[in-house]
Amino acid sequence: MRIDLFSIFPEYFAPVGLSLLGKADDAGLVDLRVHDLRDWTHDRHRTVDDTPFGGGAGMVMMPSVWGEAIDEVVAEASASGEEGRRVLAIPTPSGTPLTQRMAEDLARCSHLLVACGRYEGIDQRVADHYREAGLEVLEYSIGDYVLNGGEAAALVLVEAVTRLLDGFMGNPESIVEESHSNGLLEYPAYTKPRTWRGLEVPEVLLGGDHARIARWRRDRSLERTA
C-alpha cells in the first residue's frame, strides 16, 4: 500500500518511522511518503490560506494549492504503474466517525492520500471536485472534538489501517482477538506477577484448561461490551 501524507507541518509525521509501522515501511510492505504542502505554493510567503467568503473568524486553506499537490501525486503514482483503489481521506470534525469496519475497508485499497487541514479547514470544493472527478473521497472524524489540525487524526488513520495489512503484525491472531474485530470489546489481560498490590490474577487463567479460559474470556468480552 502506498500512503501519501500532506501537511504544512511535515515534521509532525516523524512517529511513522517508529515501531511496527517503521519496520513495515523499511520492509516495503508500506510505501509511506510525507509531503510539505507549501512546496506547491508560488509566492515568496508560501501562502496556503486566505480569508473565508462570507466573513467570520479564521482562515481557510485554498483549493488551488491542494489541487496542484493532489494532482501531481496522483499523476506520478499513475505514471509509475500503480493501479487499484485510490482513496483521498480528509480528516475533519464534520466527517464520518472512524470505525474499525472503515479501517478494514481502507486496508483493501492500494493508494491512500491523507490531506491534513489547518485553521478553519480546507475549502470544501477540494473534496467536492475530486469526488465528482471519480476519486473516492472520505471525510472522516476521530471524535466529537476539535484539534489544531488534521495531523493527529491522520496518524490515527494510518496506524488503524496499516496494522491490518497482511504481514504487518508478527502474530496475526492479535488482530482477531482484539477489541472491535468481532463486534466485541477485548477481555481483560494479565501477566506476571501473580499477585500485585493485593490483587490476584483470576484463578481460571492459571489452570491450563484452555476451553474454560476461552469461555471465561468470551464472558468477560460480552460483559464489557454490554
C-alpha positions as CSV (number, residue, x, y, z in Angstrom):
1,M,0.0,0.0,0.0
2,R,1.2,3.5,-0.8
3,I,0.3,6.3,1.6
4,D,0.9,10.0,0.9
5,L,0.5,12.4,3.7
6,F,0.1,16.2,3.0
7,S,0.7,18.8,5.7
8,I,2.2,22.3,6.3
9,F,4.0,20.6,9.2
10,P,5.6,17.5,7.7
11,E,7.8,17.1,10.8
12,Y,4.6,16.1,12.7
13,F,4.9,12.7,11.0
14,A,8.2,11.7,12.4
15,P,6.4,9.0,14.5
16,V,5.6,7.0,11.4
17,G,9.2,5.8,11.4
18,L,8.8,4.2,14.8
19,S,7.8,0.7,15.9
20,L,6.0,-1.7,13.6
21,L,5.0,1.0,11.1
22,G,8.6,2.0,10.6
23,K,9.6,-1.7,10.1
24,A,6.8,-2.2,7.6
25,D,8.0,0.8,5.6
26,D,11.6,-0.5,5.7
27,A,10.4,-3.9,4.5
28,G,8.4,-2.5,1.6
29,L,5.0,-3.5,3.0
30,V,4.0,0.1,3.2
31,D,5.3,2.9,0.9
32,L,4.9,5.9,3.1
33,R,5.6,9.4,1.8
34,V,5.3,12.8,3.6
35,H,4.8,16.0,1.6
36,D,5.1,19.7,2.6
37,L,2.0,21.3,1.1
38,R,3.9,24.6,0.8
39,D,6.1,23.0,-1.9
40,W,3.1,23.7,-4.2
41,T,2.9,27.4,-3.5
42,H,4.1,30.1,-5.9
43,D,4.6,33.3,-3.8
44,R,7.5,34.2,-1.6
45,H,5.4,33.9,1.6
46,R,4.4,30.3,0.6
47,T,0.8,31.1,1.3
48,V,-1.7,28.3,1.7
49,D,-4.7,30.1,3.2
50,D,-7.0,33.1,2.8
51,T,-9.9,34.8,4.5
52,P,-13.3,33.0,4.2
53,F,-16.0,34.2,1.8
54,G,-19.0,35.4,3.9
55,G,-16.8,36.6,6.7
56,G,-16.1,35.0,10.0
57,A,-13.1,34.2,12.1
58,G,-10.1,32.2,11.0
59,M,-8.6,31.4,7.6
60,V,-9.4,28.7,5.1
61,M,-6.9,26.6,3.1
62,M,-7.0,27.5,-0.6
63,P,-8.2,24.9,-3.1
64,S,-5.6,25.9,-5.7
65,V,-2.7,24.7,-3.6
66,W,-4.4,21.5,-2.7
67,G,-5.4,20.8,-6.3
68,E,-1.8,21.1,-7.5
69,A,-0.5,18.9,-4.8
70,I,-3.0,16.1,-5.2
71,D,-3.0,16.2,-9.0
72,E,0.8,15.9,-9.1
73,V,1.0,13.0,-6.7
74,V,-1.9,11.1,-8.3
75,A,-0.4,11.6,-11.8
76,E,3.0,10.4,-10.5
77,A,1.5,7.3,-8.9
78,S,-0.4,6.5,-12.1
79,A,2.6,7.1,-14.3
80,S,4.7,4.7,-12.2
81,G,2.1,2.0,-12.9
82,E,0.4,2.0,-9.5
83,E,-3.1,0.8,-10.1
84,G,-6.0,-0.3,-7.9
85,R,-8.3,1.5,-5.5
86,R,-7.2,5.1,-4.6
87,V,-8.8,7.0,-1.7
88,L,-8.4,10.6,-0.7
89,A,-9.0,10.9,3.1
90,I,-9.7,14.3,4.7
91,P,-9.8,14.5,8.5
92,T,-12.4,16.9,9.6
93,P,-14.6,17.3,12.8
94,S,-17.7,17.2,10.5
95,G,-16.7,13.9,8.9
96,T,-17.9,10.3,9.3
97,P,-16.8,8.8,12.6
98,L,-13.8,6.5,12.0
99,T,-14.6,2.8,12.9
100,Q,-12.8,-0.5,12.8
101,R,-15.0,-1.5,9.9
102,M,-13.8,1.6,7.9
103,A,-10.2,0.8,8.7
104,E,-10.7,-2.8,7.5
105,D,-12.2,-1.4,4.2
106,L,-9.4,1.0,3.7
107,A,-6.8,-1.7,4.3
108,R,-8.0,-3.2,1.0
109,C,-7.1,-0.1,-1.1
110,S,-3.7,0.3,-2.8
111,H,-3.2,4.1,-2.5
112,L,-4.3,6.3,0.4
113,L,-3.8,10.1,0.3
114,V,-4.4,12.0,3.5
115,A,-4.9,15.8,3.3
116,C,-4.3,17.4,6.7
117,G,-6.2,20.7,7.0
118,R,-5.4,23.6,9.4
119,Y,-7.1,26.8,10.5
120,E,-10.8,26.6,9.6
121,G,-10.2,23.6,7.3
122,I,-9.8,23.0,3.6
123,D,-12.0,24.7,1.1
124,Q,-15.0,22.4,0.6
125,R,-14.5,22.4,-3.2
126,V,-11.4,20.2,-2.8
127,A,-13.5,17.3,-1.6
128,D,-16.3,18.1,-4.0
129,H,-14.1,18.3,-7.0
130,Y,-12.3,15.1,-6.5
131,R,-15.5,13.2,-5.7
132,E,-17.1,14.5,-8.9
133,A,-13.9,13.6,-10.8
134,G,-14.3,10.0,-9.8
135,L,-11.8,9.8,-6.9
136,E,-13.1,8.1,-3.8
137,V,-13.2,10.7,-1.1
138,L,-13.6,10.0,2.6
139,E,-14.2,12.9,5.0
140,Y,-13.7,11.4,8.5
141,S,-13.6,12.3,12.1
142,I,-11.8,10.6,15.1
143,G,-14.2,12.1,17.7
144,D,-16.5,14.8,18.7
145,Y,-13.9,17.4,19.5
146,V,-11.7,19.9,17.6
147,L,-7.9,19.6,17.1
148,N,-5.5,22.3,15.8
149,G,-5.1,20.4,12.5
150,G,-5.6,17.0,10.8
151,E,-2.2,15.6,11.5
152,A,-3.1,13.7,14.7
153,A,-6.2,12.3,13.0
154,A,-4.0,11.3,10.0
155,L,-1.7,9.3,12.3
156,V,-4.7,7.6,13.9
157,L,-6.0,6.6,10.4
158,V,-2.6,5.4,9.2
159,E,-2.0,3.2,12.2
160,A,-5.5,1.8,12.3
161,V,-5.3,0.8,8.6
162,T,-1.7,-0.4,8.2
163,R,-1.8,-2.8,11.2
164,L,-4.5,-4.7,9.3
165,L,-2.3,-5.4,6.3
166,D,-1.1,-9.0,5.7
167,G,2.3,-9.4,7.3
168,F,2.2,-6.3,9.4
169,M,1.6,-7.9,12.8
170,G,4.1,-10.6,14.0
171,N,1.2,-12.6,15.4
172,P,-1.9,-12.2,13.2
173,E,-4.0,-13.7,16.0
174,S,-3.6,-10.5,17.9
175,I,-5.9,-8.8,15.4
176,V,-8.5,-11.5,15.5
177,E,-8.8,-11.3,19.3
178,E,-8.6,-7.6,19.9
179,S,-11.4,-5.1,20.6
180,H,-13.9,-4.4,17.7
181,S,-12.5,-7.2,15.5
182,N,-15.6,-9.3,16.1
183,G,-18.0,-6.7,17.4
184,L,-17.0,-7.1,21.0
185,L,-14.6,-5.4,23.3
186,E,-11.5,-7.4,24.3
187,Y,-11.4,-9.3,27.5
188,P,-9.0,-8.1,30.3
189,A,-5.4,-9.2,30.1
190,Y,-3.0,-10.2,32.9
191,T,0.7,-11.1,33.2
192,K,3.3,-11.7,36.0
193,P,3.5,-11.3,38.9
194,R,0.5,-13.5,40.0
195,T,-0.1,-11.1,43.0
196,W,0.3,-7.4,42.7
197,R,-0.5,-4.9,45.5
198,G,-3.1,-7.3,46.9
199,L,-4.8,-8.0,43.6
200,E,-4.8,-11.6,42.2
201,V,-4.8,-12.9,38.6
202,P,-8.2,-14.7,38.1
203,E,-7.8,-18.3,39.1
204,V,-9.3,-19.6,35.8
205,L,-6.3,-18.3,33.9
206,L,-3.8,-20.3,35.9
207,G,-5.2,-23.8,35.5
208,G,-4.3,-24.6,31.9
209,D,-7.9,-25.5,30.9
210,H,-8.0,-23.8,27.6
211,A,-11.7,-24.4,26.9
212,R,-12.6,-22.9,30.3
213,I,-10.2,-20.0,29.7
214,A,-11.8,-19.3,26.3
215,R,-15.3,-19.4,27.9
216,W,-14.2,-17.0,30.6
217,R,-12.7,-14.6,28.2
218,R,-15.8,-14.7,26.0
219,D,-18.0,-13.9,29.0
220,R,-15.8,-11.0,30.0
221,S,-15.9,-9.6,26.5
222,L,-19.7,-9.8,26.5
223,E,-19.8,-8.1,29.9
224,R,-17.6,-5.3,28.8
225,T,-19.5,-4.8,25.5
226,A,-22.8,-4.8,27.3
